Amino acid sequence: MSHDLGLIIALAAPFLILTVLRINAAMVFLSLCLGYVLVDLVAKDTNSLINFITSGKGSLSESTWYLIILLTPVVLTCILMLFSIKDRWKGFFNVLPAAATSVLLVLLAVPLLMPGLRYALESQALWHQLNKAQALTITIGAFISLLFLWTQRSSMREGKK
């Protein structure tokens, strides 16, 4: 169990940040999905452009660029959504997308890490359990995030009246 400590910390840190700072975790979950799409569809072209501009001297590694592209929408959303959850019940319900976001963040970030660290984390028993639950995490996280956003829509309409 002590070998899984790194993964436990990686799972707990985003969860605690999202819940303590009352950040809208549904928006962060969807931003993380956007970051993954950017990594999957845009990152290779961006890396080629950056290598062309910098001539490859002292530039960041490919995995570092991928992590930056993955995490940029997440960080910006967190900054914009600080203390956006005001209601106590919404704060309680925000725990569900926060948990899904934490798990998905670990699942998407670990394969982008440097090989040594990646292999160390992927060899742990907790990683195998998380990896098996990837489809379930994405499905439940997306559904809960949409429900959370839909419930906020009704409260925004009430505020305009």
C-alpha positions as CSV (number, residue, x, y, z in Angstrom):
1,M,0.0,0.0,0.0
2,S,2.9,2.4,0.7
3,H,3.9,2.1,-3.0
4,D,0.6,3.6,-4.0
5,L,1.2,6.8,-1.9
6,G,2.2,8.8,-4.9
7,L,-1.0,8.0,-6.8
8,I,-3.1,8.6,-3.7
9,I,-1.6,12.0,-3.3
10,A,-2.1,12.7,-7.0
11,L,-5.8,11.7,-6.6
12,A,-6.4,13.6,-3.4
13,A,-4.7,16.9,-4.3
14,P,-7.0,18.0,-7.2
15,F,-10.1,16.7,-5.2
16,L,-9.1,18.8,-2.2
17,I,-8.3,21.9,-4.3
18,L,-11.6,21.7,-6.1
19,T,-13.7,21.2,-3.0
20,V,-11.9,23.5,-0.5
21,L,-11.7,26.4,-3.0
22,R,-15.3,25.7,-4.1
23,I,-14.4,25.5,-7.8
24,N,-17.0,24.3,-10.2
25,A,-15.7,20.8,-10.8
26,A,-18.1,20.1,-13.6
27,M,-16.5,22.9,-15.6
28,V,-13.0,21.7,-14.7
29,F,-13.9,18.1,-15.8
30,L,-15.1,19.4,-19.2
31,S,-11.9,21.6,-19.5
32,L,-9.8,18.5,-18.8
33,C,-11.7,16.7,-21.6
34,L,-10.9,19.7,-23.9
35,G,-7.2,19.5,-22.9
36,Y,-7.2,15.8,-23.9
37,V,-8.7,16.6,-27.2
38,L,-6.1,19.3,-27.8
39,V,-3.3,16.9,-26.9
40,D,-4.7,14.3,-29.1
41,L,-5.4,16.4,-32.2
42,V,-3.3,19.6,-31.9
43,A,-0.2,18.8,-29.8
44,K,1.9,17.2,-32.5
45,D,1.6,20.2,-34.8
46,T,2.3,22.6,-32.0
47,N,5.4,20.7,-31.0
48,S,6.6,20.8,-34.6
49,L,6.1,24.5,-34.8
50,I,7.8,25.2,-31.4
51,N,10.8,23.0,-32.5
52,F,11.0,24.9,-35.8
53,I,10.9,28.3,-34.0
54,T,13.4,27.4,-31.3
55,S,15.7,25.2,-33.4
56,G,15.4,22.5,-30.8
57,K,18.0,24.2,-28.5
58,G,17.0,24.1,-24.9
59,S,13.4,23.4,-25.6
60,L,11.1,21.5,-23.4
61,S,10.6,17.8,-24.0
62,E,7.6,16.5,-25.9
63,S,5.9,15.1,-22.8
64,T,6.3,18.4,-21.1
65,W,4.5,20.2,-23.9
66,Y,1.8,17.7,-23.9
67,L,1.3,18.2,-20.1
68,I,1.2,21.9,-20.6
69,I,-1.4,21.6,-23.3
70,L,-3.5,19.2,-21.2
71,L,-3.4,21.3,-18.1
72,T,-3.7,24.8,-19.5
73,P,-7.6,24.7,-19.9
74,V,-7.8,23.1,-16.5
75,V,-5.7,25.8,-14.7
76,L,-7.5,28.7,-16.5
77,T,-10.9,27.2,-15.6
78,C,-9.9,26.8,-12.0
79,I,-8.7,30.4,-11.8
80,L,-11.9,31.7,-13.4
81,M,-14.2,29.5,-11.2
82,L,-12.6,30.2,-7.8
83,F,-15.3,30.3,-5.2
84,S,-18.0,29.9,-7.8
85,I,-20.0,27.4,-5.8
86,K,-21.9,29.4,-3.3
87,D,-24.8,27.2,-2.2
88,R,-24.2,24.5,0.5
89,W,-26.1,21.8,-1.5
90,K,-24.3,22.6,-4.7
91,G,-21.0,22.4,-2.7
92,F,-22.0,19.0,-1.5
93,F,-23.0,17.8,-5.0
94,N,-19.8,19.3,-6.4
95,V,-17.9,16.5,-4.6
96,L,-19.0,14.0,-7.3
97,P,-17.5,15.8,-10.4
98,A,-14.5,16.7,-8.3
99,A,-13.8,13.0,-7.7
100,A,-14.3,12.2,-11.3
101,T,-12.0,15.1,-12.3
102,S,-9.3,13.9,-10.0
103,V,-9.4,10.3,-11.3
104,L,-9.5,11.5,-15.0
105,L,-6.6,13.9,-14.4
106,V,-4.4,11.1,-13.1
107,L,-5.5,8.8,-15.9
108,L,-4.7,11.4,-18.6
109,A,-1.5,12.9,-17.0
110,V,0.4,9.7,-16.0
111,P,0.9,8.5,-19.6
112,L,2.3,11.9,-20.6
113,L,5.0,11.9,-17.8
114,M,8.7,11.1,-18.4
115,P,9.2,7.4,-19.0
116,G,10.9,6.6,-15.6
117,L,8.2,8.3,-13.5
118,R,5.4,6.9,-15.8
119,Y,6.6,3.3,-15.5
120,A,7.0,3.7,-11.7
121,L,3.4,4.9,-11.4
122,E,2.0,2.4,-13.9
123,S,3.5,-0.5,-12.1
124,Q,1.4,0.1,-9.0
125,A,-1.7,-1.9,-8.1
126,L,-3.8,1.2,-7.7
127,W,-2.9,2.3,-11.2
128,H,-4.3,-1.0,-12.6
129,Q,-7.5,-0.5,-10.8
130,L,-7.9,3.1,-12.0
131,N,-7.1,2.1,-15.5
132,K,-9.8,-0.6,-15.5
133,A,-12.3,2.0,-14.3
134,Q,-11.4,4.6,-17.0
135,A,-14.5,4.2,-19.1
136,L,-16.7,4.2,-16.1
137,T,-15.0,7.3,-14.7
138,I,-15.5,9.2,-18.0
139,T,-19.1,8.1,-18.4
140,I,-20.2,8.9,-14.8
141,G,-18.1,12.1,-14.7
142,A,-19.5,13.5,-17.9
143,F,-23.1,12.6,-16.9
144,I,-22.7,14.1,-13.4
145,S,-21.0,17.2,-14.9
146,L,-23.9,17.8,-17.3
147,L,-26.5,17.3,-14.6
148,F,-24.6,19.8,-12.4
149,L,-24.4,22.4,-15.2
150,W,-28.1,21.9,-16.0
151,T,-29.1,22.5,-12.4
152,Q,-27.1,25.7,-12.4
153,R,-29.0,26.9,-15.4
154,S,-32.3,27.0,-13.5
155,S,-30.7,29.1,-10.7
156,M,-29.2,31.5,-13.2
157,R,-32.7,32.1,-14.7
158,E,-34.1,32.8,-11.2
159,G,-31.4,35.4,-10.6
160,K,-32.5,37.4,-13.7
161,K,-36.1,37.8,-12.5
